[in-house]
Every structure is written in C-alpha cells, then in structure tokens.
Amino acid sequence: MLKVWILALSFSLALGLSLPTHSYADQTFEGGTDRPGQDIDRIDIPPGGIAGPSICRGHCLRNERCNSWTFVASGFQGNTAVCWLKHGLPAPVRNNCCESGVVPRAFEDNIDRPGLDLGPRIIISGNPPECERLCREEPRCAAWTYVRKDVQGPSQLCYLKSAVPDAFPNDCCTSGVVRP
C-alpha cells in the first residue's frame, strides 16, 4: 500500500511541476536528445520518480532564465537521474541517455537574440507585442527581437528570426520565441 501511495504522490508532484505557470509557455519533448552546455542549474531527481522529464520541464518553466533543459536518466551521470537547466539553446545531439526540451516564451524582457535574421530590420511604431505579431504572421519566423528606440537609431526596431538564436542578457531589447 505504501508503494502505491508513493507512486501516486510522485505522479501528482510530476504533474504539478510540469504545468506551465504562464499561459504563453509551451514545451516540446525531444526523446533521445541531449543539449550539452550552457548549464545554469543541476537538479538531482530522486530514484523511483516515474515522470523525470516532466519534472525537469517543470523546473525549467518556473525559472525565467531557463530556455531549454536536458533530463539524463539514472546510470549515465551517477546513480540518480539529473536535470540540467540551460540558459540558451545548445545544439541538439542524438543520445539515448537523455530527453530534452525547449521553452518558447512570448516575452523575454532584457534579452537579445542576435543573428539568424530573416531579412532587414523593420522599423515599427509600437512596442514588443507589435514585433511578436509580425513574427506570428510570417510562417518562416521562429523568434523575434525588439530593439528600443535610440539604441540603433531614432526608431523602435523589430528583427524577425529564421530560427531561435541563443539568448543574451541586454537591456536594449525584448525578445520572444514563437516556434522552437
């Protein structure tokens, strides 16, 4: 009976940790995939957990600095499973040890995502939501960066991205990811 109770508690905890805290957070699961590097935190997952990747995902969703994660099954980096939270989007590497995921976030204040521009910068009259809207309307756009007025000229600017560049802290900008 105690085993059943522990399993039920583990499942409830995993479910609670995996629910997004913001309506704009989304997540994909990448089975058999490692994303090595750019670690911001290591979390040991207790043995017997039935939903390790979901627990790892939940930790990432709750950490505003976390943009991706990797869950390493027990036996690969020690006796317990390990969750690695990442500040960027390290390149995916096929590896059966792991399951990874990416967290698209609609608005990342004070984050610049330089590079991978779809085209030239766009001068806009609005704020970050206008840049996000332009990205959502462009089928090839995966991410965007809004640059505040007087940083690169007298106007607000919007850069649409063909893929998701790494995130860098910078008070010049607000960025967002619409598709991982």
C-alpha positions as a Python dict, from the first residue, in 0.01 Angstrom:
ca = {
    (1, 'M'): (0, 0, 0),
    (2, 'L'): (287, 237, 81),
    (3, 'K'): (436, 179, -267),
    (4, 'V'): (107, 273, -434),
    (5, 'W'): (85, 589, -222),
    (6, 'I'): (444, 687, -310),
    (7, 'L'): (377, 630, -682),
    (8, 'A'): (59, 838, -664),
    (9, 'L'): (248, 1116, -483),
    (10, 'S'): (530, 1105, -741),
    (11, 'F'): (279, 1132, -1026),
    (12, 'S'): (97, 1424, -859),
    (13, 'L'): (425, 1604, -799),
    (14, 'A'): (538, 1549, -1158),
    (15, 'L'): (207, 1673, -1292),
    (16, 'G'): (215, 1982, -1070),
    (17, 'L'): (571, 2069, -1165),
    (18, 'S'): (505, 2022, -1535),
    (19, 'L'): (212, 2262, -1559),
    (20, 'P'): (313, 2598, -1706),
    (21, 'T'): (293, 2897, -1476),
    (22, 'H'): (229, 3136, -1765),
    (23, 'S'): (-22, 3091, -2044),
    (24, 'Y'): (246, 3174, -2301),
    (25, 'A'): (488, 2898, -2200),
    (26, 'D'): (492, 2591, -2421),
    (27, 'Q'): (721, 2293, -2439),
    (28, 'T'): (833, 2023, -2675),
    (29, 'F'): (990, 1693, -2569),
    (30, 'E'): (1289, 1567, -2767),
    (31, 'G'): (1337, 1198, -2691),
    (32, 'G'): (1686, 1051, -2735),
    (33, 'T'): (1833, 1402, -2741),
    (34, 'D'): (2099, 1576, -2532),
    (35, 'R'): (2160, 1952, -2541),
    (36, 'P'): (2509, 1974, -2386),
    (37, 'G'): (2639, 2303, -2244),
    (38, 'Q'): (2503, 2641, -2127),
    (39, 'D'): (2400, 2496, -1787),
    (40, 'I'): (2256, 2723, -1518),
    (41, 'D'): (2148, 2459, -1268),
    (42, 'R'): (2176, 2088, -1190),
    (43, 'I'): (1888, 1916, -1013),
    (44, 'D'): (1916, 1557, -892),
    (45, 'I'): (1591, 1366, -944),
    (46, 'P'): (1517, 1119, -661),
    (47, 'P'): (1510, 750, -751),
    (48, 'G'): (1172, 596, -822),
    (49, 'G'): (1030, 904, -994),
    (50, 'I'): (802, 797, -1277),
    (51, 'A'): (798, 1124, -1469),
    (52, 'G'): (1156, 1257, -1462),
    (53, 'P'): (1144, 1450, -1792),
    (54, 'S'): (818, 1617, -1685),
    (55, 'I'): (972, 1717, -1352),
    (56, 'C'): (1273, 1861, -1537),
    (57, 'R'): (1042, 2050, -1774),
    (58, 'G'): (852, 2193, -1476),
    (59, 'H'): (1172, 2324, -1317),
    (60, 'C'): (1263, 2497, -1646),
    (61, 'L'): (921, 2654, -1686),
    (62, 'R'): (946, 2805, -1338),
    (63, 'N'): (1292, 2953, -1396),
    (64, 'E'): (1273, 3266, -1612),
    (65, 'R'): (1642, 3226, -1705),
    (66, 'C'): (1581, 2875, -1840),
    (67, 'N'): (1529, 2839, -2215),
    (68, 'S'): (1592, 2466, -2252),
    (69, 'W'): (1662, 2159, -2043),
    (70, 'T'): (1807, 1809, -2056),
    (71, 'F'): (1697, 1514, -1842),
    (72, 'V'): (1969, 1248, -1805),
    (73, 'A'): (1844, 904, -1698),
    (74, 'S'): (1995, 737, -1391),
    (75, 'G'): (2311, 536, -1453),
    (76, 'F'): (2463, 781, -1703),
    (77, 'Q'): (2587, 1054, -1466),
    (78, 'G'): (2559, 866, -1137),
    (79, 'N'): (2302, 660, -953),
    (80, 'T'): (2025, 920, -978),
    (81, 'A'): (1870, 1093, -1275),
    (82, 'V'): (1983, 1451, -1337),
    (83, 'C'): (1802, 1755, -1475),
    (84, 'W'): (2016, 2023, -1638),
    (85, 'L'): (1857, 2367, -1688),
    (86, 'K'): (2006, 2573, -1974),
    (87, 'H'): (2019, 2949, -2034),
    (88, 'G'): (2037, 2917, -2411),
    (89, 'L'): (1956, 2663, -2679),
    (90, 'P'): (2258, 2435, -2713),
    (91, 'A'): (2265, 2231, -3033),
    (92, 'P'): (2074, 1902, -3004),
    (93, 'V'): (2284, 1585, -3009),
    (94, 'R'): (2131, 1236, -3053),
    (95, 'N'): (2192, 1040, -2732),
    (96, 'N'): (1972, 771, -2579),
    (97, 'C'): (2077, 882, -2228),
    (98, 'C'): (1861, 1186, -2242),
    (99, 'E'): (1541, 1368, -2316),
    (100, 'S'): (1550, 1743, -2377),
    (101, 'G'): (1311, 2027, -2443),
    (102, 'V'): (1287, 2393, -2540),
    (103, 'V'): (1072, 2658, -2372),
    (104, 'P'): (929, 2916, -2612),
    (105, 'R'): (848, 3231, -2418),
    (106, 'A'): (636, 3507, -2568),
    (107, 'F'): (817, 3796, -2397),
    (108, 'E'): (1174, 3785, -2266),
    (109, 'D'): (1245, 4126, -2113),
    (110, 'N'): (1607, 4246, -2135),
    (111, 'I'): (1703, 3961, -2369),
    (112, 'D'): (1871, 3999, -2709),
    (113, 'R'): (1872, 3711, -2958),
    (114, 'P'): (2128, 3829, -3216),
    (115, 'G'): (2167, 3666, -3556),
    (116, 'L'): (1959, 3443, -3782),
    (117, 'D'): (1764, 3742, -3917),
    (118, 'L'): (1503, 3664, -4184),
    (119, 'G'): (1563, 3994, -4355),
    (120, 'P'): (1649, 4354, -4284),
    (121, 'R'): (1534, 4522, -3965),
    (122, 'I'): (1177, 4652, -3959),
    (123, 'I'): (1101, 4999, -3826),
    (124, 'I'): (788, 4982, -3610),
    (125, 'S'): (584, 5239, -3423),
    (126, 'G'): (466, 5007, -3148),
    (127, 'N'): (618, 4803, -2872),
    (128, 'P'): (723, 4435, -2834),
    (129, 'P'): (370, 4299, -2898),
    (130, 'E'): (382, 4451, -3249),
    (131, 'C'): (710, 4271, -3318),
    (132, 'E'): (567, 3945, -3184),
    (133, 'R'): (258, 3986, -3407),
    (134, 'L'): (478, 4038, -3715),
    (135, 'C'): (664, 3717, -3631),
    (136, 'R'): (345, 3515, -3583),
    (137, 'E'): (217, 3641, -3921),
    (138, 'E'): (535, 3529, -4100),
    (139, 'P'): (534, 3147, -4141),
    (140, 'R'): (916, 3130, -4156),
    (141, 'C'): (961, 3324, -3830),
    (142, 'A'): (1065, 3124, -3522),
    (143, 'A'): (1171, 3410, -3291),
    (144, 'W'): (1197, 3787, -3279),
    (145, 'T'): (1388, 4070, -3112),
    (146, 'Y'): (1251, 4418, -3046),
    (147, 'V'): (1515, 4693, -3005),
    (148, 'R'): (1420, 5000, -2804),
    (149, 'K'): (1423, 5350, -2953),
    (150, 'D'): (1763, 5527, -2955),
    (151, 'V'): (1964, 5204, -2925),
    (152, 'Q'): (2026, 5152, -3300),
    (153, 'G'): (1874, 5476, -3419),
    (154, 'P'): (1579, 5705, -3352),
    (155, 'S'): (1310, 5437, -3403),
    (156, 'Q'): (1198, 5113, -3245),
    (157, 'L'): (1316, 4815, -3447),
    (158, 'C'): (1200, 4458, -3497),
    (159, 'Y'): (1416, 4170, -3618),
    (160, 'L'): (1241, 3850, -3727),
    (161, 'K'): (1445, 3530, -3689),
    (162, 'S'): (1453, 3219, -3912),
    (163, 'A'): (1546, 3000, -3613),
    (164, 'V'): (1596, 3054, -3240),
    (165, 'P'): (1931, 3223, -3168),
    (166, 'D'): (2092, 3199, -2825),
    (167, 'A'): (1960, 3442, -2565),
    (168, 'F'): (2191, 3708, -2416),
    (169, 'P'): (2104, 3946, -2132),
    (170, 'N'): (2087, 4304, -2266),
    (171, 'D'): (1863, 4591, -2157),
    (172, 'C'): (1844, 4710, -2521),
    (173, 'C'): (1587, 4456, -2617),
    (174, 'T'): (1289, 4234, -2562),
    (175, 'S'): (1277, 3904, -2745),
    (176, 'G'): (1043, 3613, -2786),
    (177, 'V'): (1018, 3263, -2928),
    (178, 'V'): (706, 3157, -3115),
    (179, 'R'): (829, 2821, -3250),
    (180, 'P'): (1113, 2609, -3105),
}
